[in-house]
Amino acid sequence: MQSETGVIIIDDSIEEKPYTDENEIVCWHYDHSKERNVKGINFVTSLYSSHGVSLPVGFHLIAKTETYTDTKTQKERRRSPVSKNDIARALIEQAVRNRIPPALCHVRFMVCQC
């Protein structure tokens, strides 16, 4: 199913969990589709899509393990020690390790509007 038109799709999504206690995985994330912060689980996934077939390649949960003090509000906040750019690169490397030829890896970033 590999082809010149195949793409790696990287998707950054949030599954809202408004009633769950906050921790390193379930915490506040900015949702670009809603233009506000929501409490939930943030994850980045990658799929290889070609000829109408999509196959999963990788999955990464965003864990905000570091705490810091926001200089404007003086409130304690959480952040991930790994950037989403680094996560996307790792997912693309995973595609290469899964033997999806690099010449065929045209990358398209998507933002879920769900």
C-alpha distances in whole Angstrom, upper triangle without the diagonal:
4,6,10,10,8,11,13,16,19,21,25,26,30,31,34,37,40,42,41,43,42,41,38,35,37,38,39,36,36,34,33,32,36,37,39,39,38,38,35,32,30,27,24,20,17,13,10,9,6,7,9,8,10,10,14,14,18,21,25,28,31,34,37,39,41,44,46,49,48,51,51,52,53,50,48,45,42,39,36,36,33,32,28,28,28,26,23,23,23,20,18,20,18,15,16,17,14,13,10,12,15,14,11,13,15,17,18,21,22,25,25,28,28
4,7,8,6,9,11,14,17,20,24,26,29,31,34,37,40,43,41,43,42,40,38,35,36,38,38,35,35,33,32,32,35,37,38,38,37,38,35,32,29,26,23,19,16,13,9,9,6,8,11,10,11,11,14,14,17,21,24,27,30,33,36,38,40,43,45,47,47,49,50,50,51,49,47,43,40,37,34,34,31,29,27,25,25,24,21,20,21,18,16,17,16,12,13,15,12,10,8,9,11,11,8,10,12,14,16,19,21,24,25,28,28
4,5,5,9,12,15,18,21,25,27,31,32,36,39,42,44,43,45,43,42,39,36,38,39,39,36,35,33,32,32,35,36,39,39,38,39,36,33,31,27,24,21,17,14,11,10,7,8,11,11,13,14,16,16,20,23,26,29,31,35,37,39,41,44,46,48,47,49,50,51,52,50,48,44,41,38,35,36,32,30,27,26,26,25,22,21,22,19,17,18,18,14,15,17,15,13,10,10,12,10,7,10,11,14,15,19,20,24,25,28,29
4,6,9,12,15,18,21,25,27,31,33,36,39,42,45,44,46,44,43,40,37,39,39,39,36,35,33,31,31,35,36,38,38,38,39,37,34,31,28,24,22,18,16,12,11,9,10,13,14,15,16,18,18,21,24,27,30,31,35,37,40,41,44,45,47,46,48,49,50,51,49,48,44,41,38,35,35,31,30,27,25,26,25,21,21,22,20,17,19,19,15,15,18,17,15,11,10,11,8,6,9,9,12,14,18,20,23,25,27,29
4,7,10,12,16,19,22,25,28,30,33,37,39,42,41,43,42,41,38,35,37,37,37,33,32,30,28,28,32,33,35,36,35,37,34,32,29,26,23,20,16,14,11,9,7,8,11,12,13,15,17,17,20,23,25,28,30,33,36,38,40,43,44,46,44,47,47,48,49,47,46,42,39,36,34,34,31,29,25,24,25,24,20,20,22,19,17,19,19,16,16,20,18,16,13,12,13,11,7,9,8,11,12,15,17,20,22,24,26
4,7,10,13,16,20,22,26,27,31,34,37,39,38,40,39,38,35,32,33,34,34,31,30,28,27,26,30,31,33,34,33,34,31,29,26,23,19,17,13,10,7,5,4,7,9,10,9,11,13,13,16,19,22,25,27,30,33,35,37,40,41,44,42,45,45,46,47,45,43,40,37,34,31,32,28,26,23,21,22,21,17,18,19,16,14,16,16,12,13,17,15,13,10,10,11,10,6,7,7,9,10,14,15,19,20,22,24
4,6,10,13,16,19,22,24,28,31,34,37,35,37,35,34,32,29,30,31,31,27,26,25,23,23,27,28,30,30,30,31,28,26,23,20,16,13,10,8,6,5,7,10,11,11,9,11,12,11,14,16,19,22,23,27,29,32,34,36,37,40,39,41,41,42,43,41,40,36,33,30,27,28,24,22,19,18,19,17,14,15,16,13,11,14,14,11,12,16,14,14,10,11,11,10,7,6,5,6,7,10,12,15,17,20,21
4,6,10,13,16,20,22,25,28,31,34,32,34,32,31,28,25,27,28,28,24,24,22,21,22,25,26,28,28,27,28,25,22,19,16,13,10,7,6,5,6,9,13,13,12,9,10,10,9,10,13,15,18,20,23,26,28,30,33,34,37,36,38,38,39,40,38,36,33,30,27,24,25,21,19,16,15,16,14,11,12,13,9,8,11,11,8,11,13,12,13,9,11,10,12,9,6,6,5,6,8,10,14,15,18,20
4,6,10,12,16,18,22,25,28,30,29,31,29,28,26,23,24,25,24,21,21,19,18,18,21,22,24,24,24,25,22,20,17,14,10,8,5,5,6,7,11,14,13,12,9,10,9,9,10,12,14,16,18,21,24,27,28,31,32,34,33,36,36,36,38,36,34,30,27,25,22,23,20,18,14,14,15,13,10,12,13,10,10,13,13,11,14,16,15,16,13,15,14,15,12,10,9,6,5,6,7,10,11,15,16
4,7,10,14,16,19,22,25,28,27,28,26,25,22,20,21,22,21,18,18,16,15,16,19,20,22,21,21,22,19,17,13,10,7,6,4,7,9,11,14,18,17,15,12,12,10,10,9,10,11,13,14,18,20,23,25,27,28,31,30,32,32,33,34,32,30,26,24,21,18,20,16,14,11,11,12,10,7,10,11,8,9,12,12,11,14,16,16,17,15,17,15,17,15,12,11,8,7,5,6,9,10,14,15
4,6,10,13,16,19,21,24,23,25,23,23,21,18,18,19,18,15,15,13,13,13,16,17,18,18,17,18,16,14,11,8,6,5,6,8,12,13,16,19,18,16,13,13,11,12,10,10,10,12,13,16,18,22,23,25,27,29,28,31,31,31,32,30,28,24,22,19,18,19,16,14,11,12,14,11,9,13,13,11,12,16,15,14,18,19,18,20,18,20,19,21,18,15,14,11,9,6,5,6,7,11,12
4,7,10,13,16,19,22,21,22,20,19,17,15,15,15,14,11,11,10,10,11,14,15,15,14,14,15,13,11,7,6,4,7,9,12,15,16,20,23,21,20,17,17,14,14,12,10,10,10,10,14,15,19,20,22,23,25,24,27,27,27,28,26,24,21,18,16,14,17,14,12,9,11,13,10,9,13,14,12,14,17,16,17,20,21,21,23,21,23,22,24,22,18,17,14,12,9,7,6,7,10,11
4,7,10,13,15,18,18,19,18,18,16,13,13,13,13,10,10,8,10,10,12,14,14,13,12,12,10,8,6,6,6,8,11,13,17,18,22,24,22,21,17,17,15,16,14,11,11,10,10,14,15,19,21,22,24,26,24,28,27,27,28,25,24,20,18,17,15,18,16,15,12,14,16,13,13,17,17,15,17,20,19,19,23,24,23,26,24,26,25,27,25,21,21,17,15,12,9,7,6,9,9
4,6,9,12,15,14,16,14,15,14,11,10,10,10,8,9,7,10,10,11,13,12,10,8,9,6,5,4,6,9,11,15,17,20,22,25,28,25,24,21,20,18,19,16,13,12,10,10,12,14,17,19,20,22,24,23,26,26,25,26,23,22,18,16,15,15,18,17,16,13,17,18,15,16,19,19,18,20,23,22,22,26,27,26,29,27,30,29,31,28,25,24,21,19,15,13,10,9,11,10
4,6,10,12,12,14,14,14,14,11,9,11,11,10,12,10,13,13,13,15,14,12,9,8,5,5,7,8,11,13,16,18,22,23,26,29,26,24,21,21,18,20,17,14,13,11,12,14,15,18,21,22,24,26,25,28,28,27,28,24,23,20,18,18,17,21,20,19,17,20,21,18,19,22,22,20,23,25,23,24,28,28,27,30,29,31,31,33,30,27,27,23,21,18,16,13,11,12,10
4,6,9,9,12,12,14,14,12,9,9,9,9,11,10,13,13,12,14,12,10,7,6,4,6,9,11,14,16,20,22,26,26,30,32,29,28,25,25,22,23,21,17,16,14,14,15,16,19,21,21,23,24,24,27,26,25,26,22,21,18,17,18,18,22,21,21,19,22,24,21,22,25,25,23,26,28,27,28,31,32,31,34,32,35,34,36,34,31,30,27,24,21,18,15,13,14,11
4,6,6,9,9,11,13,11,7,9,10,11,13,13,17,16,15,17,15,12,8,6,4,7,10,13,17,19,22,24,28,29,33,35,32,30,27,27,24,25,23,19,18,14,14,15,15,18,20,20,23,24,24,27,27,25,25,22,20,18,17,18,18,22,22,22,21,24,25,23,24,27,26,25,28,30,29,30,33,33,32,36,34,37,37,39,37,34,33,30,28,24,22,19,17,17,15
4,6,8,9,12,15,13,9,9,10,12,14,13,17,17,14,16,13,11,8,5,7,10,13,16,20,22,26,28,31,32,36,38,35,34,31,30,28,29,26,22,21,18,17,17,17,19,21,21,23,23,23,26,25,23,24,20,19,17,17,19,20,24,24,24,23,27,28,25,27,30,29,28,31,33,32,33,37,37,36,39,38,41,40,42,40,36,36,32,30,27,24,21,19,19,16
4,7,9,12,15,14,10,11,12,15,17,17,21,20,18,20,17,15,11,9,9,12,16,18,22,24,28,30,34,35,38,40,37,36,33,32,29,31,28,24,23,19,19,18,18,20,22,22,24,25,25,28,27,25,25,21,20,19,18,21,22,25,26,27,26,29,30,28,29,33,32,30,34,36,34,35,39,38,38,41,40,43,42,45,42,39,39,35,33,30,27,24,22,22,20
4,6,9,12,11,7,9,11,14,17,17,21,21,20,21,18,15,12,8,8,10,14,17,20,23,26,29,32,34,38,40,37,35,32,31,28,29,26,22,20,17,16,15,16,17,20,19,22,23,24,27,27,24,25,21,19,18,17,19,19,23,24,25,24,28,28,25,27,30,29,28,32,33,31,33,36,36,35,39,38,41,40,43,41,38,38,34,32,29,27,24,22,23,21
4,7,10,10,7,8,11,14,18,19,23,23,21,22,19,16,13,9,10,12,15,18,22,24,28,31,34,36,40,42,39,38,34,33,30,30,27,23,21,17,16,15,14,15,17,17,19,21,21,25,25,22,22,18,16,15,14,17,18,21,23,24,24,28,28,25,28,31,29,29,33,34,32,34,37,37,36,40,39,42,41,44,42,39,39,35,34,31,29,26,25,25,23
4,7,8,5,5,8,12,15,17,20,22,20,21,17,14,11,8,9,10,13,16,19,22,26,29,33,35,38,41,39,37,33,32,29,29,25,22,19,15,14,12,11,12,14,13,16,17,18,22,22,20,19,15,13,12,11,13,15,18,19,21,21,25,25,23,25,28,27,27,30,31,30,32,35,35,35,38,38,40,39,42,40,37,37,33,32,28,27,24,23,24,23
4,6,5,6,9,12,16,18,21,23,22,22,19,15,14,10,10,10,12,15,18,21,25,28,32,34,38,40,38,36,32,31,27,27,23,20,17,13,12,9,8,9,11,11,15,17,18,22,23,21,20,16,13,12,10,12,12,15,17,19,19,23,22,20,23,26,24,25,28,29,28,30,33,32,32,36,36,38,37,40,39,35,35,32,31,28,27,24,24,25,24
4,6,6,10,11,15,17,20,22,22,22,19,16,14,11,10,9,11,13,16,19,22,26,29,32,35,38,36,34,30,29,25,24,21,17,14,10,9,5,5,6,9,10,13,16,17,21,23,21,20,17,13,11,8,9,9,12,13,15,16,19,19,17,20,22,21,21,25,25,24,27,30,29,29,33,33,35,34,37,36,32,33,29,28,25,25,23,22,24,24
4,6,9,10,14,15,19,20,20,20,18,15,13,10,8,6,8,9,13,16,19,22,26,28,32,35,33,31,27,25,22,21,18,14,11,7,7,5,7,8,12,13,16,19,20,23,24,23,23,19,16,13,10,11,10,13,14,15,15,18,18,16,18,21,19,19,23,24,22,25,28,27,27,30,30,33,32,35,33,30,30,27,26,23,22,20,19,22,20
4,7,9,13,14,17,19,18,19,16,12,10,7,5,5,8,11,14,17,21,24,28,29,33,36,33,31,28,27,23,24,20,16,14,10,9,8,9,11,14,14,17,19,20,23,24,22,22,18,16,13,11,12,12,16,16,17,17,21,21,18,21,24,22,22,25,27,25,27,30,30,30,33,32,35,34,37,35,32,32,28,27,24,22,20,19,20,19
4,7,10,12,16,17,16,16,13,10,8,5,6,7,8,12,15,19,22,25,29,31,35,37,35,33,30,29,25,25,22,18,15,12,10,9,8,10,12,12,14,16,16,20,20,18,18,15,13,10,8,10,11,15,16,16,16,20,20,18,21,24,23,23,26,27,27,29,31,31,31,35,34,36,35,38,36,32,32,28,27,23,22,19,19,20,19
4,7,9,13,15,13,13,10,6,5,4,6,8,9,13,16,19,22,25,29,31,34,37,35,33,30,29,26,26,23,20,17,14,11,11,9,12,13,13,14,15,14,18,18,16,17,13,12,9,8,10,12,15,16,16,15,19,20,19,20,24,23,23,26,28,28,29,32,32,33,36,34,37,35,37,36,32,31,28,26,22,21,18,17,18,18
4,6,9,12,11,11,8,5,6,6,7,8,7,11,13,16,20,23,26,28,31,34,32,31,27,27,24,24,21,18,15,12,10,11,10,13,14,14,15,16,15,18,18,17,18,15,14,11,10,10,11,14,15,13,13,16,18,16,17,21,21,21,23,25,25,26,29,30,30,33,31,34,32,34,32,29,28,24,22,18,17,14,14,15,15
4,6,9,8,7,6,4,6,9,10,11,9,12,14,17,20,23,26,27,31,33,31,31,27,27,25,25,22,19,17,15,12,14,13,16,17,17,17,18,15,18,17,17,19,17,16,13,12,12,13,16,16,14,13,16,18,17,18,21,22,21,24,26,26,27,30,31,31,34,32,34,32,34,32,28,27,23,21,17,16,12,13,13,14
4,6,5,6,6,6,6,9,10,11,9,12,13,16,19,21,24,25,28,31,28,28,25,25,23,24,21,19,17,15,14,16,15,19,20,20,21,21,19,22,21,20,22,20,20,16,16,15,16,19,18,16,14,17,19,18,18,21,22,21,23,26,26,26,29,31,30,33,31,33,31,33,31,27,26,22,19,16,13,10,10,10,11
4,5,5,7,9,10,13,14,14,12,14,14,17,19,21,24,24,27,30,27,27,25,26,24,24,22,20,19,18,16,19,18,22,22,22,23,23,21,23,22,22,24,22,22,19,18,17,18,21,19,17,14,16,19,18,18,21,23,21,23,26,26,26,29,31,31,33,30,32,30,31,29,26,24,20,17,14,12,8,9,9,11
4,6,8,10,11,14,14,15,13,15,15,17,19,21,24,23,27,28,26,26,24,25,23,24,23,21,20,19,18,21,21,25,25,25,26,26,24,26,25,25,27,25,25,22,21,20,21,24,22,20,17,19,22,21,20,23,25,23,24,28,27,27,30,32,31,33,31,32,31,32,30,27,24,21,18,15,12,8,7,6,8
4,5,8,9,12,13,15,14,17,18,20,22,24,27,27,30,32,29,29,27,28,26,27,25,23,22,20,19,21,21,24,25,25,25,25,23,25,23,22,25,23,23,20,20,20,21,25,24,21,19,21,24,23,22,26,27,26,27,31,30,30,33,35,34,36,34,36,34,36,33,30,28,25,22,18,15,12,11,9,10
4,7,9,13,15,17,15,18,18,21,23,25,28,29,32,34,31,32,29,30,28,29,27,24,23,21,19,21,20,24,24,23,23,23,20,22,20,20,23,21,21,19,19,19,20,23,23,20,18,20,23,22,22,25,27,26,28,31,31,31,34,36,35,37,35,37,35,36,34,31,28,25,22,18,16,12,13,11,13
4,6,10,12,15,14,17,19,22,24,27,30,30,34,36,34,33,30,31,29,29,27,24,22,20,18,19,18,21,21,20,20,20,17,20,18,17,20,18,18,16,16,17,18,22,22,20,18,21,24,23,23,26,27,26,29,31,31,32,35,36,36,38,36,38,36,38,36,32,31,27,24,21,18,15,15,13,14
4,7,9,12,12,15,17,20,23,26,29,30,34,36,34,33,30,30,28,28,25,22,20,17,15,16,14,18,18,17,17,17,15,18,17,16,18,15,15,13,13,14,16,19,19,18,17,20,22,21,22,25,26,25,28,30,30,31,34,35,35,37,35,38,36,38,36,32,31,27,25,21,19,15,15,15,15
4,6,9,10,14,16,19,22,25,29,29,33,35,33,32,29,29,26,27,24,21,19,16,14,15,14,18,19,18,19,19,18,21,20,18,20,17,17,14,14,15,16,20,20,19,18,21,23,21,22,25,26,25,27,30,29,30,33,34,34,37,35,37,36,38,36,32,31,27,25,21,19,16,15,14,14
4,7,9,13,16,19,23,25,29,30,34,36,34,32,29,29,26,26,23,20,18,14,13,13,12,15,17,16,18,19,18,22,21,19,20,17,16,13,12,14,15,19,19,19,18,22,23,21,22,26,25,24,28,30,29,30,33,33,33,36,35,37,36,38,37,33,32,29,27,23,21,18,16,17,16
4,6,10,13,16,20,22,26,27,31,33,31,29,26,25,22,23,20,16,15,11,10,11,12,15,17,17,19,21,20,24,24,22,23,19,18,15,13,14,14,18,18,18,17,20,21,19,20,24,23,22,25,27,26,27,30,30,30,33,32,35,34,36,34,31,30,27,25,21,19,16,15,16,14
4,6,10,13,17,19,23,25,28,31,29,27,23,22,19,20,16,13,11,8,7,9,10,13,16,17,20,22,22,25,25,24,25,21,19,16,13,13,13,16,16,16,14,18,18,16,17,20,19,18,22,23,22,23,27,27,26,29,28,31,30,33,31,28,27,24,22,19,18,15,14,16,15
4,7,10,14,17,21,22,26,29,27,25,21,21,17,18,14,11,9,6,5,8,10,13,15,17,19,21,21,24,25,24,24,21,19,16,13,12,11,14,13,13,11,14,15,12,14,17,17,15,19,21,19,21,24,24,24,27,26,28,27,30,28,24,24,21,19,16,14,12,12,14,14
4,7,10,13,17,19,23,26,24,22,18,17,14,14,11,7,6,4,6,9,12,15,17,19,22,24,24,27,27,27,27,25,22,19,16,14,12,15,13,12,10,13,13,10,11,14,14,12,15,17,16,17,20,21,20,23,22,25,24,26,25,21,21,18,17,14,13,12,11,15,14
4,7,10,14,16,20,23,21,20,16,15,12,11,8,6,5,7,8,11,14,17,19,21,23,26,25,28,29,29,29,27,25,21,18,16,13,15,12,11,8,10,11,8,8,11,11,9,12,14,13,14,17,18,18,20,19,21,20,23,21,17,17,14,13,11,10,10,11,14,15
4,7,10,13,17,20,18,16,12,11,8,8,6,4,6,9,11,14,17,20,22,25,27,30,29,32,33,32,33,31,28,25,22,19,17,18,15,14,11,13,13,9,9,12,11,8,10,13,11,11,15,16,15,18,16,19,18,21,18,15,16,13,12,10,10,11,11,15,15
4,7,10,13,17,16,14,10,9,6,5,5,6,9,12,14,18,20,23,25,28,30,32,32,35,35,35,36,34,32,28,25,22,19,20,17,16,13,13,13,10,8,11,10,7,8,11,9,8,12,13,12,14,12,15,15,17,15,12,12,10,10,9,10,12,13,16,17
4,6,10,13,12,10,6,5,4,5,7,9,12,15,18,21,24,26,29,32,33,36,35,38,39,39,40,37,35,31,28,26,23,24,21,20,16,16,17,14,12,14,13,9,10,13,11,9,12,14,12,13,11,14,14,16,13,11,12,10,10,11,11,14,14,17,18
4,7,10,10,8,6,5,6,7,10,12,16,19,21,24,27,30,32,35,37,39,38,41,41,42,43,41,39,35,32,29,26,27,23,22,19,18,19,16,14,15,15,11,10,13,11,8,11,13,11,11,8,11,12,13,10,8,10,9,10,12,13,16,17,20,20
4,7,7,6,4,6,9,10,13,15,19,21,24,27,30,32,35,37,39,41,40,43,43,43,45,42,41,37,34,31,29,30,26,25,21,21,22,19,16,18,18,14,13,16,15,12,14,17,14,14,11,13,14,14,11,10,10,10,10,13,13,16,16,19,20
4,6,5,7,9,12,13,16,19,22,25,27,31,34,36,38,41,43,45,44,46,47,47,48,46,44,41,38,35,32,33,30,28,25,24,25,23,19,20,21,17,16,18,17,14,16,18,15,15,11,13,14,14,10,11,11,12,13,16,16,19,20,22,23
4,6,8,11,15,16,20,22,25,28,30,34,37,39,42,44,46,48,47,49,49,50,51,49,47,44,41,38,36,37,33,32,28,27,28,26,23,24,25,21,20,22,21,17,19,21,18,18,15,16,18,17,13,14,14,16,16,19,19,22,21,23,24
4,7,10,13,16,19,21,24,27,29,32,35,38,40,43,44,47,45,48,48,48,49,47,46,42,39,37,34,36,32,31,27,27,28,26,23,24,25,21,20,23,21,18,21,22,19,19,16,18,20,19,16,16,16,16,16,18,17,20,19,21,21
4,7,10,13,16,18,22,24,27,30,33,36,38,41,43,45,44,47,47,47,48,46,44,40,37,35,33,34,31,29,26,26,27,24,21,23,22,19,18,21,19,16,18,20,16,17,14,17,19,19,15,15,16,16,16,18,17,20,19,21,21
4,7,9,12,14,18,20,23,26,29,32,35,37,39,42,41,44,44,44,45,42,40,37,34,31,29,30,27,26,22,22,23,20,18,19,19,15,15,18,16,13,16,17,14,15,13,16,17,18,14,14,14,14,14,15,14,17,16,19,19
4,6,10,12,16,19,21,25,28,30,33,36,38,41,40,43,43,43,44,42,39,36,33,30,27,28,25,24,21,22,22,19,17,18,17,13,14,16,13,11,14,15,11,13,11,15,16,18,14,13,15,14,15,16,16,18,18,21,20
4,6,8,12,15,18,21,24,26,29,32,34,37,37,40,40,40,41,38,36,32,29,27,24,25,22,21,18,19,19,15,14,16,14,11,12,14,11,9,13,13,11,13,12,15,16,19,16,14,15,14,15,15,15,17,16,20,19
4,7,11,14,17,20,23,25,28,31,33,36,36,39,40,40,40,38,35,31,28,25,22,23,19,19,16,17,16,13,12,13,11,7,9,10,7,6,10,10,8,11,9,13,14,16,14,12,14,13,14,14,15,17,18,21,21
4,7,11,13,16,19,21,24,27,29,32,32,35,36,36,37,34,31,28,24,22,19,19,16,16,14,15,14,10,10,11,9,6,9,10,7,8,11,11,10,13,12,16,16,19,17,14,16,14,15,14,15,17,17,21,20
4,7,10,13,16,18,21,24,26,29,29,33,34,33,34,31,28,25,21,19,16,17,14,15,12,14,13,9,10,12,10,8,11,12,10,11,15,14,13,17,16,19,19,22,20,17,18,16,16,14,15,15,15,19,18
4,6,9,12,14,17,20,23,26,26,29,30,30,30,27,25,21,18,15,12,13,11,12,10,12,11,7,9,12,9,8,12,13,11,13,16,16,16,19,19,22,21,24,22,19,20,17,17,15,15,16,16,19,19
4,6,10,12,15,17,20,23,24,27,28,27,27,24,22,18,15,13,10,12,11,12,10,14,13,10,12,15,13,12,16,17,15,17,20,20,20,23,23,25,25,28,26,23,23,20,20,17,17,16,16,19,18
4,6,9,12,14,17,20,20,23,24,24,24,21,18,15,11,9,7,9,8,9,8,12,12,9,12,14,13,13,17,18,17,19,22,22,22,25,25,27,26,29,27,24,24,21,20,17,17,16,16,19,19
4,6,9,11,14,18,18,22,23,23,22,19,16,13,9,8,6,8,9,11,11,15,14,12,15,17,16,16,20,20,19,22,24,24,25,28,28,30,29,32,31,27,28,24,24,21,21,19,20,22,22
4,6,8,11,14,15,18,20,19,18,16,12,9,5,4,4,7,9,11,12,15,15,13,17,19,18,19,22,23,22,25,27,27,28,31,30,33,31,34,33,29,29,26,25,22,22,20,21,23,23
4,7,10,14,15,19,21,20,19,16,13,10,7,6,6,7,10,12,14,17,16,15,19,20,19,20,24,24,23,26,28,28,29,32,32,34,32,36,35,31,32,29,28,25,25,24,25,27,27
4,7,10,13,16,18,17,16,14,10,8,6,5,6,7,10,12,15,18,17,17,20,21,21,22,25,25,26,29,30,30,31,34,34,36,34,37,37,33,33,30,29,26,27,25,26,28,28
4,7,10,13,15,14,12,10,7,6,4,6,9,10,13,15,17,20,20,20,23,24,24,26,28,29,29,32,34,33,35,38,37,39,37,40,40,36,36,32,32,28,28,26,27,29,29
4,6,9,12,12,9,8,6,5,6,8,11,11,15,16,18,21,21,21,24,26,26,27,30,30,31,34,35,35,37,40,39,41,38,41,41,37,37,33,32,29,29,27,28,30,30
4,6,9,8,6,5,4,6,9,11,14,15,18,19,21,23,24,24,27,28,29,30,33,34,34,37,39,39,40,43,42,44,41,44,43,40,39,35,34,31,31,29,30,31,31
4,6,6,5,5,6,7,10,11,15,16,18,18,20,22,23,24,26,28,29,30,32,34,34,37,38,39,40,43,42,43,40,43,42,39,38,34,33,29,29,27,28,29,30
4,6,5,8,9,10,13,14,18,18,21,20,23,24,25,27,29,30,31,33,35,36,37,39,41,41,43,45,44,45,42,45,44,41,40,36,35,31,31,29,31,31,33
4,6,8,11,12,15,16,19,21,23,22,24,25,27,28,30,32,33,34,36,37,38,40,42,43,44,47,45,46,44,46,45,41,40,36,35,31,31,28,30,30,31
4,5,9,10,14,16,19,21,24,23,24,27,28,29,30,33,33,34,37,38,39,41,43,44,45,47,46,47,45,47,46,42,41,38,36,32,32,29,30,30,31
4,7,9,13,15,19,20,23,23,25,27,28,29,31,33,33,35,37,38,39,41,43,44,45,47,46,48,45,48,47,43,42,39,37,34,33,31,32,32,33
4,6,10,13,17,19,21,22,23,26,27,27,29,31,32,33,35,37,37,39,41,42,43,45,44,46,44,46,46,42,41,37,36,32,31,29,29,30,30
4,7,10,14,16,19,19,21,24,24,24,27,29,29,30,33,34,34,37,39,39,40,43,42,44,42,44,44,40,39,36,35,31,30,28,28,29,29
4,7,11,13,16,16,18,21,21,21,23,26,26,27,29,31,31,33,35,35,36,39,38,40,38,41,40,36,36,32,31,27,27,24,25,26,26
4,7,10,12,13,15,18,18,18,20,23,22,23,26,27,27,30,32,32,33,36,35,37,35,38,37,33,33,29,28,25,25,22,23,25,25
4,6,9,9,11,14,14,14,17,19,19,20,23,24,24,26,28,29,30,33,32,34,32,34,34,30,30,26,25,22,22,20,21,23,24
4,5,7,9,12,11,11,14,16,15,17,20,20,20,23,25,25,26,29,29,30,28,31,31,27,27,24,23,20,21,19,21,23,24
4,7,10,12,10,11,14,15,14,17,19,19,20,23,24,24,26,29,28,30,28,31,31,27,27,24,24,21,23,22,23,26,27
4,7,8,7,7,10,11,11,13,15,16,16,19,21,21,23,25,25,26,24,27,27,23,23,20,21,18,20,19,21,24,25
4,5,5,6,9,10,11,13,14,15,17,19,20,21,23,25,24,25,23,25,25,21,21,18,18,15,17,16,19,22,23
4,5,5,6,9,10,10,12,14,15,17,18,20,21,23,22,23,21,23,22,19,18,15,15,12,13,13,15,18,20
4,5,5,6,9,10,11,12,14,15,17,18,20,22,20,21,18,21,20,17,16,13,13,11,13,14,17,20,22
4,5,5,6,9,10,10,12,14,15,16,18,20,19,20,18,21,21,17,17,14,16,14,16,17,20,23,24
4,5,5,6,9,10,10,13,14,15,16,19,18,19,17,20,20,16,17,14,15,13,14,15,17,21,22
4,5,5,6,9,10,11,13,14,15,17,16,17,15,17,17,13,13,10,11,9,12,13,15,19,21
4,5,5,6,9,10,11,12,14,16,14,15,13,16,16,12,13,10,13,12,15,17,19,23,24
4,5,5,6,9,10,10,12,14,14,15,14,17,17,13,15,13,15,14,17,18,20,24,25
4,5,5,6,9,10,10,13,12,14,13,16,15,11,13,11,13,12,14,16,18,21,22
4,5,5,6,9,10,11,10,11,9,12,12,8,10,8,11,12,14,17,19,23,24
4,5,5,6,9,10,10,11,9,13,13,10,13,12,15,15,18,21,22,26,27
4,5,5,6,9,9,11,11,15,14,11,14,13,16,16,18,20,22,25,26
4,5,5,7,6,8,8,12,10,8,11,11,14,15,17,20,21,25,25
4,5,5,5,6,6,10,10,8,12,12,16,17,20,23,24,28,29
4,5,7,9,10,13,13,12,16,16,19,20,22,25,26,30,30
4,6,9,11,14,13,12,15,15,18,19,21,24,25,28,29
4,6,8,11,10,11,14,15,18,20,23,26,27,30,31
4,6,9,7,7,11,12,15,17,20,23,24,27,28
4,5,5,7,10,12,16,19,21,25,26,30,31
4,5,5,8,10,14,17,20,23,25,28,30
4,6,8,11,14,17,20,24,26,29,31
4,6,9,12,15,18,22,24,27,28
4,6,9,12,15,19,21,24,26
4,7,10,13,17,19,22,24
4,7,10,13,16,19,21
4,6,10,13,15,18
4,7,10,13,15
4,6,9,12
4,6,9
4,6
4
